[in-house]
Amino acid sequence: MPHALEKFEKLFIGEQIKKARAKIGMTQKELAKKLNTSQSVIARIEIGKQNLTIGRLVLIAQALRKKLYIRLQ
């Protein structure tokens, strides 16, 4: 079972998603449609209240025309 991201990490990731989405002029509703989910799920992701899997992050990155990089420090 995947581990949930910590609160700070989820919030940071959500903020990055929101910035990327806004930069290309995409609404939450448009992103939700691309991901076959609801606008409320996107809103929860962007405020750090939704758990995400790596697979879901990959799909979000693709929908936003971005690359996903993961670093271990």
PQR file with spaces between the fields and no chain letter, atoms N, CA, C, O and H, PARSE charges and radii, in Angstrom:
ATOM       1  N    MET     1       0.850   -1.177    0.000 -0.4000 1.5000
ATOM       2  CA   MET     1       0.000    0.000    0.000 -0.0000 2.0000
ATOM       3  C    MET     1       0.895    1.240    0.000  0.5500 1.7000
ATOM       4  O    MET     1       1.843    1.316    0.783 -0.5500 1.4000
ATOM       5  N    PRO     2       0.604    2.220   -0.875 -0.5600 1.5000
ATOM       6  CA   PRO     2       1.448    3.420   -0.917  0.2800 2.0000
ATOM       7  C    PRO     2       1.313    4.244    0.353  0.5500 1.7000
ATOM       8  O    PRO     2       0.246    4.305    0.964 -0.5500 1.4000
ATOM       9  N    HIS     3       2.405    4.872    0.734 -0.4000 1.5000
ATOM      10  CA   HIS     3       2.397    5.741    1.912 -0.0000 2.0000
ATOM      11  C    HIS     3       1.893    7.120    1.507  0.5500 1.7000
ATOM      12  O    HIS     3       2.225    7.620    0.431 -0.5500 1.4000
ATOM      13  H    HIS     3       3.272    4.822    0.237  0.4000 1.0000
ATOM      14  N    ALA     4       1.097    7.726    2.367 -0.4000 1.5000
ATOM      15  CA   ALA     4       0.609    9.085    2.123 -0.0000 2.0000
ATOM      16  C    ALA     4       1.757   10.070    2.297  0.5500 1.7000
ATOM      17  O    ALA     4       2.622    9.888    3.154 -0.5500 1.4000
ATOM      18  H    ALA     4       0.828    7.320    3.240  0.4000 1.0000
ATOM      19  N    LEU     5       1.754   11.104    1.484 -0.4000 1.5000
ATOM      20  CA   LEU     5       2.756   12.150    1.631 -0.0000 2.0000
ATOM      21  C    LEU     5       2.466   12.967    2.879  0.5500 1.7000
ATOM      22  O    LEU     5       1.311   13.111    3.278 -0.5500 1.4000
ATOM      23  H    LEU     5       1.051   11.252    0.788  0.4000 1.0000
ATOM      24  N    GLU     6       3.492   13.490    3.481 -0.4000 1.5000
ATOM      25  CA   GLU     6       3.322   14.340    4.643 -0.0000 2.0000
ATOM      26  C    GLU     6       2.597   15.628    4.240  0.5500 1.7000
ATOM      27  O    GLU     6       2.611   16.017    3.073 -0.5500 1.4000
ATOM      28  H    GLU     6       4.431   13.373    3.157  0.4000 1.0000
ATOM      29  N    LYS     7       1.973   16.274    5.207 -0.4000 1.5000
ATOM      30  CA   LYS     7       1.162   17.464    4.953 -0.0000 2.0000
ATOM      31  C    LYS     7       1.934   18.534    4.169  0.5500 1.7000
ATOM      32  O    LYS     7       1.418   19.062    3.184 -0.5500 1.4000
ATOM      33  H    LYS     7       1.962   15.957    6.155  0.4000 1.0000
ATOM      34  N    PHE     8       3.140   18.852    4.587 -0.4000 1.5000
ATOM      35  CA   PHE     8       3.929   19.879    3.907 -0.0000 2.0000
ATOM      36  C    PHE     8       4.218   19.487    2.464  0.5500 1.7000
ATOM      37  O    PHE     8       4.112   20.311    1.555 -0.5500 1.4000
ATOM      38  H    PHE     8       3.559   18.423    5.387  0.4000 1.0000
ATOM      39  N    GLU     9       4.579   18.244    2.264 -0.4000 1.5000
ATOM      40  CA   GLU     9       4.900   17.778    0.915 -0.0000 2.0000
ATOM      41  C    GLU     9       3.680   17.838    0.012  0.5500 1.7000
ATOM      42  O    GLU     9       3.782   18.243   -1.146 -0.5500 1.4000
ATOM      43  H    GLU     9       4.666   17.575    3.002  0.4000 1.0000
ATOM      44  N    LYS    10       2.515   17.434    0.538 -0.4000 1.5000
ATOM      45  CA   LYS    10       1.293   17.500   -0.260 -0.0000 2.0000
ATOM      46  C    LYS    10       0.953   18.940   -0.620  0.5500 1.7000
ATOM      47  O    LYS    10       0.533   19.215   -1.743 -0.5500 1.4000
ATOM      48  H    LYS    10       2.432   17.105    1.479  0.4000 1.0000
ATOM      49  N    LEU    11       1.131   19.855    0.319 -0.4000 1.5000
ATOM      50  CA   LEU    11       0.846   21.257    0.060 -0.0000 2.0000
ATOM      51  C    LEU    11       1.814   21.820   -0.985  0.5500 1.7000
ATOM      52  O    LEU    11       1.397   22.543   -1.889 -0.5500 1.4000
ATOM      53  H    LEU    11       1.473   19.631    1.232  0.4000 1.0000
ATOM      54  N    PHE    12       3.092   21.495   -0.864 -0.4000 1.5000
ATOM      55  CA   PHE    12       4.090   21.965   -1.830 -0.0000 2.0000
ATOM      56  C    PHE    12       3.770   21.451   -3.233  0.5500 1.7000
ATOM      57  O    PHE    12       3.811   22.208   -4.203 -0.5500 1.4000
ATOM      58  H    PHE    12       3.431   20.908   -0.129  0.4000 1.0000
ATOM      59  N    ILE    13       3.457   20.180   -3.333 -0.4000 1.5000
ATOM      60  CA   ILE    13       3.127   19.592   -4.634 -0.0000 2.0000
ATOM      61  C    ILE    13       1.869   20.250   -5.195  0.5500 1.7000
ATOM      62  O    ILE    13       1.815   20.581   -6.379 -0.5500 1.4000
ATOM      63  H    ILE    13       3.424   19.565   -2.546  0.4000 1.0000
ATOM      64  N    GLY    14       0.866   20.439   -4.353 -0.4000 1.5000
ATOM      65  CA   GLY    14      -0.364   21.086   -4.789 -0.0000 2.0000
ATOM      66  C    GLY    14      -0.129   22.486   -5.321  0.5500 1.7000
ATOM      67  O    GLY    14      -0.719   22.883   -6.325 -0.5500 1.4000
ATOM      68  H    GLY    14       0.910   20.170   -3.391  0.4000 1.0000
ATOM      69  N    GLU    15       0.729   23.228   -4.651 -0.4000 1.5000
ATOM      70  CA   GLU    15       1.051   24.585   -5.095 -0.0000 2.0000
ATOM      71  C    GLU    15       1.750   24.563   -6.446  0.5500 1.7000
ATOM      72  O    GLU    15       1.496   25.420   -7.293 -0.5500 1.4000
ATOM      73  H    GLU    15       1.209   22.905   -3.835  0.4000 1.0000
ATOM      74  N    GLN    16       2.623   23.593   -6.651 -0.4000 1.5000
ATOM      75  CA   GLN    16       3.319   23.481   -7.933 -0.0000 2.0000
ATOM      76  C    GLN    16       2.337   23.136   -9.054  0.5500 1.7000
ATOM      77  O    GLN    16       2.446   23.660  -10.163 -0.5500 1.4000
ATOM      78  H    GLN    16       2.829   22.897   -5.963  0.4000 1.0000
ATOM      79  N    ILE    17       1.398   22.271   -8.765 -0.4000 1.5000
ATOM      80  CA   ILE    17       0.382   21.914   -9.753 -0.0000 2.0000
ATOM      81  C    ILE    17      -0.463   23.134  -10.095  0.5500 1.7000
ATOM      82  O    ILE    17      -0.742   23.390  -11.266 -0.5500 1.4000
ATOM      83  H    ILE    17       1.309   21.846   -7.864  0.4000 1.0000
ATOM      84  N    LYS    18      -0.866   23.876   -9.091 -0.4000 1.5000
ATOM      85  CA   LYS    18      -1.685   25.071   -9.308 -0.0000 2.0000
ATOM      86  C    LYS    18      -0.939   26.089  -10.170  0.5500 1.7000
ATOM      87  O    LYS    18      -1.516   26.656  -11.098 -0.5500 1.4000
ATOM      88  H    LYS    18      -0.639   23.668   -8.139  0.4000 1.0000
ATOM      89  N    LYS    19       0.333   26.322   -9.868 -0.4000 1.5000
ATOM      90  CA   LYS    19       1.135   27.269  -10.649 -0.0000 2.0000
ATOM      91  C    LYS    19       1.261   26.831  -12.103  0.5500 1.7000
ATOM      92  O    LYS    19       1.108   27.639  -13.019 -0.5500 1.4000
ATOM      93  H    LYS    19       0.801   25.862   -9.114  0.4000 1.0000
ATOM      94  N    ALA    20       1.540   25.551  -12.308 -0.4000 1.5000
ATOM      95  CA   ALA    20       1.694   25.032  -13.674 -0.0000 2.0000
ATOM      96  C    ALA    20       0.382   25.143  -14.442  0.5500 1.7000
ATOM      97  O    ALA    20       0.374   25.498  -15.621 -0.5500 1.4000
ATOM      98  H    ALA    20       1.664   24.894  -11.564  0.4000 1.0000
ATOM      99  N    ARG    21      -0.719   24.841  -13.773 -0.4000 1.5000
ATOM     100  CA   ARG    21      -2.034   24.914  -14.407 -0.0000 2.0000
ATOM     101  C    ARG    21      -2.359   26.356  -14.781  0.5500 1.7000
ATOM     102  O    ARG    21      -2.813   26.624  -15.893 -0.5500 1.4000
ATOM     103  H    ARG    21      -0.712   24.553  -12.816  0.4000 1.0000
ATOM     104  N    ALA    22      -2.128   27.278  -13.857 -0.4000 1.5000
ATOM     105  CA   ALA    22      -2.424   28.691  -14.107 -0.0000 2.0000
ATOM     106  C    ALA    22      -1.539   29.256  -15.222  0.5500 1.7000
ATOM     107  O    ALA    22      -1.985   30.075  -16.026 -0.5500 1.4000
ATOM     108  H    ALA    22      -1.759   27.060  -12.954  0.4000 1.0000
ATOM     109  N    LYS    23      -0.298   28.814  -15.258 -0.4000 1.5000
ATOM     110  CA   LYS    23       0.649   29.319  -16.255 -0.0000 2.0000
ATOM     111  C    LYS    23       0.184   29.034  -17.678  0.5500 1.7000
ATOM     112  O    LYS    23       0.447   29.822  -18.586 -0.5500 1.4000
ATOM     113  H    LYS    23       0.063   28.149  -14.605  0.4000 1.0000
ATOM     114  N    ILE    24      -0.504   27.915  -17.876 -0.4000 1.5000
ATOM     115  CA   ILE    24      -0.985   27.594  -19.222 -0.0000 2.0000
ATOM     116  C    ILE    24      -2.457   27.979  -19.404  0.5500 1.7000
ATOM     117  O    ILE    24      -3.068   27.655  -20.422 -0.5500 1.4000
ATOM     118  H    ILE    24      -0.718   27.275  -17.138  0.4000 1.0000
ATOM     119  N    GLY    25      -3.010   28.661  -18.423 -0.4000 1.5000
ATOM     120  CA   GLY    25      -4.379   29.143  -18.544 -0.0000 2.0000
ATOM     121  C    GLY    25      -5.439   28.062  -18.477  0.5500 1.7000
ATOM     122  O    GLY    25      -6.509   28.196  -19.072 -0.5500 1.4000
ATOM     123  H    GLY    25      -2.514   28.923  -17.596  0.4000 1.0000
ATOM     124  N    MET    26      -5.149   26.996  -17.758 -0.4000 1.5000
ATOM     125  CA   MET    26      -6.082   25.879  -17.629 -0.0000 2.0000
ATOM     126  C    MET    26      -6.862   26.015  -16.323  0.5500 1.7000
ATOM     127  O    MET    26      -6.284   26.333  -15.284 -0.5500 1.4000
ATOM     128  H    MET    26      -4.280   26.887  -17.274  0.4000 1.0000
ATOM     129  N    THR    27      -8.155   25.777  -16.373 -0.4000 1.5000
ATOM     130  CA   THR    27      -8.967   25.818  -15.158 -0.0000 2.0000
ATOM     131  C    THR    27      -8.897   24.475  -14.438  0.5500 1.7000
ATOM     132  O    THR    27      -8.470   23.469  -15.004 -0.5500 1.4000
ATOM     133  H    THR    27      -8.624   25.518  -17.217  0.4000 1.0000
ATOM     134  N    GLN    28      -9.321   24.482  -13.186 -0.4000 1.5000
ATOM     135  CA   GLN    28      -9.414   23.221  -12.438 -0.0000 2.0000
ATOM     136  C    GLN    28     -10.362   22.257  -13.151  0.5500 1.7000
ATOM     137  O    GLN    28     -10.100   21.056  -13.223 -0.5500 1.4000
ATOM     138  H    GLN    28      -9.668   25.299  -12.726  0.4000 1.0000
ATOM     139  N    LYS    29     -11.444   22.783  -13.667 -0.4000 1.5000
ATOM     140  CA   LYS    29     -12.431   21.947  -14.350 -0.0000 2.0000
ATOM     141  C    LYS    29     -11.834   21.298  -15.601  0.5500 1.7000
ATOM     142  O    LYS    29     -12.089   20.126  -15.875 -0.5500 1.4000
ATOM     143  H    LYS    29     -11.657   23.759  -13.608  0.4000 1.0000
ATOM     144  N    GLU    30     -11.044   22.054  -16.355 -0.4000 1.5000
ATOM     145  CA   GLU    30     -10.400   21.513  -17.553 -0.0000 2.0000
ATOM     146  C    GLU    30      -9.392   20.428  -17.199  0.5500 1.7000
ATOM     147  O    GLU    30      -9.323   19.396  -17.866 -0.5500 1.4000
ATOM     148  H    GLU    30     -10.837   23.007  -16.132  0.4000 1.0000
ATOM     149  N    LEU    31      -8.612   20.663  -16.149 -0.4000 1.5000
ATOM     150  CA   LEU    31      -7.653   19.653  -15.709 -0.0000 2.0000
ATOM     151  C    LEU    31      -8.386   18.405  -15.236  0.5500 1.7000
ATOM     152  O    LEU    31      -7.989   17.283  -15.551 -0.5500 1.4000
ATOM     153  H    LEU    31      -8.668   21.501  -15.607  0.4000 1.0000
ATOM     154  N    ALA    32      -9.441   18.607  -14.489 -0.4000 1.5000
ATOM     155  CA   ALA    32     -10.229   17.472  -13.998 -0.0000 2.0000
ATOM     156  C    ALA    32     -10.746   16.622  -15.154  0.5500 1.7000
ATOM     157  O    ALA    32     -10.713   15.393  -15.092 -0.5500 1.4000
ATOM     158  H    ALA    32      -9.764   19.518  -14.233  0.4000 1.0000
ATOM     159  N    LYS    33     -11.217   17.275  -16.196 -0.4000 1.5000
ATOM     160  CA   LYS    33     -11.740   16.545  -17.355 -0.0000 2.0000
ATOM     161  C    LYS    33     -10.637   15.708  -18.004  0.5500 1.7000
ATOM     162  O    LYS    33     -10.872   14.559  -18.378 -0.5500 1.4000
ATOM     163  H    LYS    33     -11.243   18.274  -16.246  0.4000 1.0000
ATOM     164  N    LYS    34      -9.448   16.271  -18.139 -0.4000 1.5000
ATOM     165  CA   LYS    34      -8.322   15.528  -18.722 -0.0000 2.0000
ATOM     166  C    LYS    34      -7.948   14.306  -17.878  0.5500 1.7000
ATOM     167  O    LYS    34      -7.462   13.302  -18.398 -0.5500 1.4000
ATOM     168  H    LYS    34      -9.257   17.204  -17.835  0.4000 1.0000
ATOM     169  N    LEU    35      -8.185   14.411  -16.568 -0.4000 1.5000
ATOM     170  CA   LEU    35      -7.809   13.332  -15.655 -0.0000 2.0000
ATOM     171  C    LEU    35      -8.976   12.418  -15.300  0.5500 1.7000
ATOM     172  O    LEU    35      -8.838   11.494  -14.498 -0.5500 1.4000
ATOM     173  H    LEU    35      -8.580   15.227  -16.145  0.4000 1.0000
ATOM     174  N    ASN    36     -10.130   12.690  -15.911 -0.4000 1.5000
ATOM     175  CA   ASN    36     -11.326   11.892  -15.649 -0.0000 2.0000
ATOM     176  C    ASN    36     -11.677   11.876  -14.157  0.5500 1.7000
ATOM     177  O    ASN    36     -11.936   10.826  -13.569 -0.5500 1.4000
ATOM     178  H    ASN    36     -10.242   13.440  -16.563  0.4000 1.0000
ATOM     179  N    THR    37     -11.678   13.067  -13.573 -0.4000 1.5000
ATOM     180  CA   THR    37     -12.013   13.226  -12.167 -0.0000 2.0000
ATOM     181  C    THR    37     -12.854   14.492  -12.014  0.5500 1.7000
ATOM     182  O    THR    37     -13.262   15.086  -13.012 -0.5500 1.4000
ATOM     183  H    THR    37     -11.467   13.920  -14.051  0.4000 1.0000
ATOM     184  N    SER    38     -13.113   14.903  -10.798 -0.4000 1.5000
ATOM     185  CA   SER    38     -13.944   16.084  -10.568 -0.0000 2.0000
ATOM     186  C    SER    38     -13.089   17.310  -10.250  0.5500 1.7000
ATOM     187  O    SER    38     -11.929   17.196   -9.855 -0.5500 1.4000
ATOM     188  H    SER    38     -12.781   14.420   -9.987  0.4000 1.0000
ATOM     189  N    GLN    39     -13.683   18.463  -10.429 -0.4000 1.5000
ATOM     190  CA   GLN    39     -13.020   19.719  -10.100 -0.0000 2.0000
ATOM     191  C    GLN    39     -12.696   19.763   -8.613  0.5500 1.7000
ATOM     192  O    GLN    39     -11.666   20.312   -8.221 -0.5500 1.4000
ATOM     193  H    GLN    39     -14.626   18.556  -10.750  0.4000 1.0000
ATOM     194  N    SER    40     -13.559   19.194   -7.784 -0.4000 1.5000
ATOM     195  CA   SER    40     -13.316   19.227   -6.337 -0.0000 2.0000
ATOM     196  C    SER    40     -12.074   18.419   -5.953  0.5500 1.7000
ATOM     197  O    SER    40     -11.386   18.767   -4.993 -0.5500 1.4000
ATOM     198  H    SER    40     -14.395   18.748   -8.102  0.4000 1.0000
ATOM     199  N    VAL    41     -11.784   17.356   -6.686 -0.4000 1.5000
ATOM     200  CA   VAL    41     -10.557   16.588   -6.427 -0.0000 2.0000
ATOM     201  C    VAL    41      -9.334   17.440   -6.761  0.5500 1.7000
ATOM     202  O    VAL    41      -8.352   17.436   -6.018 -0.5500 1.4000
ATOM     203  H    VAL    41     -12.343   17.073   -7.466  0.4000 1.0000
ATOM     204  N    ILE    42      -9.391   18.164   -7.868 -0.4000 1.5000
ATOM     205  CA   ILE    42      -8.270   19.044   -8.240 -0.0000 2.0000
ATOM     206  C    ILE    42      -8.081   20.121   -7.169  0.5500 1.7000
ATOM     207  O    ILE    42      -6.952   20.422   -6.782 -0.5500 1.4000
ATOM     208  H    ILE    42     -10.189   18.167   -8.471  0.4000 1.0000
ATOM     209  N    ALA    43      -9.171   20.691   -6.699 -0.4000 1.5000
ATOM     210  CA   ALA    43      -9.085   21.705   -5.641 -0.0000 2.0000
ATOM     211  C    ALA    43      -8.431   21.119   -4.391  0.5500 1.7000
ATOM     212  O    ALA    43      -7.594   21.772   -3.767 -0.5500 1.4000
ATOM     213  H    ALA    43     -10.088   20.446   -7.014  0.4000 1.0000
ATOM     214  N    ARG    44      -8.804   19.904   -4.024 -0.4000 1.5000
ATOM     215  CA   ARG    44      -8.219   19.251   -2.846 -0.0000 2.0000
ATOM     216  C    ARG    44      -6.728   18.975   -3.051  0.5500 1.7000
ATOM     217  O    ARG    44      -5.938   19.109   -2.117 -0.5500 1.4000
ATOM     218  H    ARG    44      -9.484   19.374   -4.531  0.4000 1.0000
ATOM     219  N    ILE    45      -6.346   18.594   -4.260 -0.4000 1.5000
ATOM     220  CA   ILE    45      -4.927   18.375   -4.562 -0.0000 2.0000
ATOM     221  C    ILE    45      -4.158   19.678   -4.377  0.5500 1.7000
ATOM     222  O    ILE    45      -3.094   19.701   -3.759 -0.5500 1.4000
ATOM     223  H    ILE    45      -6.987   18.485   -5.019  0.4000 1.0000
ATOM     224  N    GLU    46      -4.707   20.760   -4.919 -0.4000 1.5000
ATOM     225  CA   GLU    46      -3.998   22.033   -4.897 -0.0000 2.0000
ATOM     226  C    GLU    46      -3.857   22.633   -3.496  0.5500 1.7000
ATOM     227  O    GLU    46      -2.966   23.449   -3.263 -0.5500 1.4000
ATOM     228  H    GLU    46      -5.572   20.741   -5.421  0.4000 1.0000
ATOM     229  N    ILE    47      -4.717   22.243   -2.572 -0.4000 1.5000
ATOM     230  CA   ILE    47      -4.579   22.742   -1.193 -0.0000 2.0000
ATOM     231  C    ILE    47      -3.954   21.696   -0.264  0.5500 1.7000
ATOM     232  O    ILE    47      -3.925   21.882    0.953 -0.5500 1.4000
ATOM     233  H    ILE    47      -5.441   21.580   -2.761  0.4000 1.0000
ATOM     234  N    GLY    48      -3.458   20.606   -0.836 -0.4000 1.5000
ATOM     235  CA   GLY    48      -2.745   19.607   -0.048 -0.0000 2.0000
ATOM     236  C    GLY    48      -3.625   18.689    0.773  0.5500 1.7000
ATOM     237  O    GLY    48      -3.159   18.112    1.756 -0.5500 1.4000
ATOM     238  H    GLY    48      -3.482   20.456   -1.825  0.4000 1.0000
ATOM     239  N    LYS    49      -4.870   18.538    0.402 -0.4000 1.5000
ATOM     240  CA   LYS    49      -5.796   17.705    1.171 -0.0000 2.0000
ATOM     241  C    LYS    49      -6.083   16.354    0.515  0.5500 1.7000
ATOM     242  O    LYS    49      -6.870   15.567    1.040 -0.5500 1.4000
ATOM     243  H    LYS    49      -5.248   19.006   -0.397  0.4000 1.0000
ATOM     244  N    GLN    50      -5.457   16.081   -0.618 -0.4000 1.5000
ATOM     245  CA   GLN    50      -5.717   14.845   -1.358 -0.0000 2.0000
ATOM     246  C    GLN    50      -4.432   14.029   -1.453  0.5500 1.7000
ATOM     247  O    GLN    50      -3.395   14.543   -1.871 -0.5500 1.4000
ATOM     248  H    GLN    50      -4.817   16.720   -1.046  0.4000 1.0000
ATOM     249  N    ASN    51      -4.502   12.765   -1.068 -0.4000 1.5000
ATOM     250  CA   ASN    51      -3.344   11.890   -1.224 -0.0000 2.0000
ATOM     251  C    ASN    51      -3.133   11.595   -2.707  0.5500 1.7000
ATOM     252  O    ASN    51      -4.088   11.454   -3.471 -0.5500 1.4000
ATOM     253  H    ASN    51      -5.345   12.347   -0.728  0.4000 1.0000
ATOM     254  N    LEU    52      -1.875   11.506   -3.093 -0.4000 1.5000
ATOM     255  CA   LEU    52      -1.523   11.251   -4.485 -0.0000 2.0000
ATOM     256  C    LEU    52      -0.570   10.073   -4.589  0.5500 1.7000
ATOM     257  O    LEU    52       0.283    9.864   -3.727 -0.5500 1.4000
ATOM     258  H    LEU    52      -1.099   11.621   -2.473  0.4000 1.0000
ATOM     259  N    THR    53      -0.729    9.320   -5.645 -0.4000 1.5000
ATOM     260  CA   THR    53       0.229    8.264   -5.958 -0.0000 2.0000
ATOM     261  C    THR    53       1.195    8.798   -7.015  0.5500 1.7000
ATOM     262  O    THR    53       0.935    9.826   -7.640 -0.5500 1.4000
ATOM     263  H    THR    53      -1.422    9.490   -6.346  0.4000 1.0000
ATOM     264  N    ILE    54       2.288    8.108   -7.205 -0.4000 1.5000
ATOM     265  CA   ILE    54       3.236    8.486   -8.255 -0.0000 2.0000
ATOM     266  C    ILE    54       2.542    8.414   -9.610  0.5500 1.7000
ATOM     267  O    ILE    54       2.740    9.281  -10.461 -0.5500 1.4000
ATOM     268  H    ILE    54       2.499    7.273   -6.697  0.4000 1.0000
ATOM     269  N    GLY    55       1.741    7.395   -9.804 -0.4000 1.5000
ATOM     270  CA   GLY    55       1.012    7.253  -11.069 -0.0000 2.0000
ATOM     271  C    GLY    55       0.109    8.439  -11.342  0.5500 1.7000
ATOM     272  O    GLY    55       0.043    8.922  -12.473 -0.5500 1.4000
ATOM     273  H    GLY    55       1.580    6.691   -9.113  0.4000 1.0000
ATOM     274  N    ARG    56      -0.585    8.912  -10.322 -0.4000 1.5000
ATOM     275  CA   ARG    56      -1.472   10.074  -10.478 -0.0000 2.0000
ATOM     276  C    ARG    56      -0.656   11.322  -10.783  0.5500 1.7000
ATOM     277  O    ARG    56      -1.065   12.142  -11.605 -0.5500 1.4000
ATOM     278  H    ARG    56      -0.531    8.520   -9.404  0.4000 1.0000
ATOM     279  N    LEU    57       0.499   11.478  -10.128 -0.4000 1.5000
ATOM     280  CA   LEU    57       1.368   12.619  -10.408 -0.0000 2.0000
ATOM     281  C    LEU    57       1.860   12.607  -11.852  0.5500 1.7000
ATOM     282  O    LEU    57       1.955   13.657  -12.488 -0.5500 1.4000
ATOM     283  H    LEU    57       0.831   10.812   -9.459  0.4000 1.0000
ATOM     284  N    VAL    58       2.171   11.429  -12.364 -0.4000 1.5000
ATOM     285  CA   VAL    58       2.602   11.307  -13.762 -0.0000 2.0000
ATOM     286  C    VAL    58       1.482   11.775  -14.692  0.5500 1.7000
ATOM     287  O    VAL    58       1.736   12.523  -15.636 -0.5500 1.4000
ATOM     288  H    VAL    58       2.094   10.576  -11.847  0.4000 1.0000
ATOM     289  N    LEU    59       0.261   11.347  -14.437 -0.4000 1.5000
ATOM     290  CA   LEU    59      -0.871   11.751  -15.265 -0.0000 2.0000
ATOM     291  C    LEU    59      -1.121   13.257  -15.194  0.5500 1.7000
ATOM     292  O    LEU    59      -1.430   13.890  -16.204 -0.5500 1.4000
ATOM     293  H    LEU    59       0.055   10.739  -13.670  0.4000 1.0000
ATOM     294  N    ILE    60      -0.988   13.821  -14.006 -0.4000 1.5000
ATOM     295  CA   ILE    60      -1.163   15.268  -13.844 -0.0000 2.0000
ATOM     296  C    ILE    60      -0.087   16.004  -14.639  0.5500 1.7000
ATOM     297  O    ILE    60      -0.388   16.959  -15.355 -0.5500 1.4000
ATOM     298  H    ILE    60      -0.738   13.308  -13.185  0.4000 1.0000
ATOM     299  N    ALA    61       1.153   15.567  -14.516 -0.4000 1.5000
ATOM     300  CA   ALA    61       2.252   16.201  -15.249 -0.0000 2.0000
ATOM     301  C    ALA    61       2.000   16.138  -16.750  0.5500 1.7000
ATOM     302  O    ALA    61       2.218   17.126  -17.451 -0.5500 1.4000
ATOM     303  H    ALA    61       1.397   14.791  -13.934  0.4000 1.0000
ATOM     304  N    GLN    62       1.553   15.011  -17.247 -0.4000 1.5000
ATOM     305  CA   GLN    62       1.266   14.876  -18.677 -0.0000 2.0000
ATOM     306  C    GLN    62       0.148   15.823  -19.097  0.5500 1.7000
ATOM     307  O    GLN    62       0.239   16.463  -20.145 -0.5500 1.4000
ATOM     308  H    GLN    62       1.376   14.208  -16.678  0.4000 1.0000
ATOM     309  N    ALA    63      -0.901   15.917  -18.291 -0.4000 1.5000
ATOM     310  CA   ALA    63      -2.032   16.795  -18.603 -0.0000 2.0000
ATOM     311  C    ALA    63      -1.603   18.259  -18.631  0.5500 1.7000
ATOM     312  O    ALA    63      -2.168   19.065  -19.371 -0.5500 1.4000
ATOM     313  H    ALA    63      -0.975   15.398  -17.440  0.4000 1.0000
ATOM     314  N    LEU    64      -0.600   18.597  -17.819 -0.4000 1.5000
ATOM     315  CA   LEU    64      -0.096   19.969  -17.753 -0.0000 2.0000
ATOM     316  C    LEU    64       1.076   20.204  -18.709  0.5500 1.7000
ATOM     317  O    LEU    64       1.671   21.281  -18.723 -0.5500 1.4000
ATOM     318  H    LEU    64      -0.141   17.943  -17.218  0.4000 1.0000
ATOM     319  N    ARG    65       1.398   19.188  -19.502 -0.4000 1.5000
ATOM     320  CA   ARG    65       2.508   19.249  -20.458 -0.0000 2.0000
ATOM     321  C    ARG    65       3.842   19.556  -19.762  0.5500 1.7000
ATOM     322  O    ARG    65       4.641   20.372  -20.220 -0.5500 1.4000
ATOM     323  H    ARG    65       0.915   18.313  -19.491  0.4000 1.0000
ATOM     324  N    LYS    66       4.039   18.872  -18.648 -0.4000 1.5000
ATOM     325  CA   LYS    66       5.260   19.018  -17.834 -0.0000 2.0000
ATOM     326  C    LYS    66       5.927   17.667  -17.677  0.5500 1.7000
ATOM     327  O    LYS    66       5.324   16.624  -17.933 -0.5500 1.4000
ATOM     328  H    LYS    66       3.390   18.208  -18.275  0.4000 1.0000
ATOM     329  N    LYS    67       7.184   17.701  -17.252 -0.4000 1.5000
ATOM     330  CA   LYS    67       7.903   16.486  -16.888 -0.0000 2.0000
ATOM     331  C    LYS    67       7.899   16.377  -15.374  0.5500 1.7000
ATOM     332  O    LYS    67       7.957   17.383  -14.667 -0.5500 1.4000
ATOM     333  H    LYS    67       7.674   18.547  -17.045  0.4000 1.0000
ATOM     334  N    LEU    68       7.829   15.153  -14.885 -0.4000 1.5000
ATOM     335  CA   LEU    68       7.862   14.904  -13.452 -0.0000 2.0000
ATOM     336  C    LEU    68       9.240   14.378  -13.091  0.5500 1.7000
ATOM     337  O    LEU    68       9.700   13.375  -13.635 -0.5500 1.4000
ATOM     338  H    LEU    68       7.782   14.336  -15.459  0.4000 1.0000
ATOM     339  N    TYR    69       9.890   15.070  -12.166 -0.4000 1.5000
ATOM     340  CA   TYR    69      11.196   14.632  -11.648 -0.0000 2.0000
ATOM     341  C    TYR    69      11.046   14.320  -10.183  0.5500 1.7000
ATOM     342  O    TYR    69      10.396   15.059   -9.444 -0.5500 1.4000
ATOM     343  H    TYR    69       9.517   15.885  -11.724  0.4000 1.0000
ATOM     344  N    ILE    70      11.644   13.228   -9.760 -0.4000 1.5000
ATOM     345  CA   ILE    70      11.640   12.858   -8.345 -0.0000 2.0000
ATOM     346  C    ILE    70      13.086   12.720   -7.910  0.5500 1.7000
ATOM     347  O    ILE    70      13.870   11.989   -8.515 -0.5500 1.4000
ATOM     348  H    ILE    70      12.172   12.627  -10.360  0.4000 1.0000
ATOM     349  N    ARG    71      13.425   13.443   -6.839 -0.4000 1.5000
ATOM     350  CA   ARG    71      14.793   13.382   -6.312 -0.0000 2.0000
ATOM     351  C    ARG    71      14.768   12.806   -4.921  0.5500 1.7000
ATOM     352  O    ARG    71      13.877   13.109   -4.127 -0.5500 1.4000
ATOM     353  H    ARG    71      12.788   14.036   -6.347  0.4000 1.0000
ATOM     354  N    LEU    72      15.731   11.987   -4.630 -0.4000 1.5000
ATOM     355  CA   LEU    72      15.922   11.492   -3.259 -0.0000 2.0000
ATOM     356  C    LEU    72      17.109   12.261   -2.687  0.5500 1.7000
ATOM     357  O    LEU    72      18.185   12.309   -3.283 -0.5500 1.4000
ATOM     358  H    LEU    72      16.455   11.741   -5.274  0.4000 1.0000
ATOM     359  N    GLN    73      16.891   12.852   -1.535 -0.4000 1.5000
ATOM     360  CA   GLN    73      17.968   13.632   -0.925 -0.0000 2.0000
ATOM     361  C    GLN    73      18.321   13.068    0.425  0.5500 1.7000
ATOM     362  O    GLN    73      19.210   13.590    1.099 -0.5500 1.4000
ATOM     363  H    GLN    73      16.017   12.813   -1.051  0.4000 1.0000
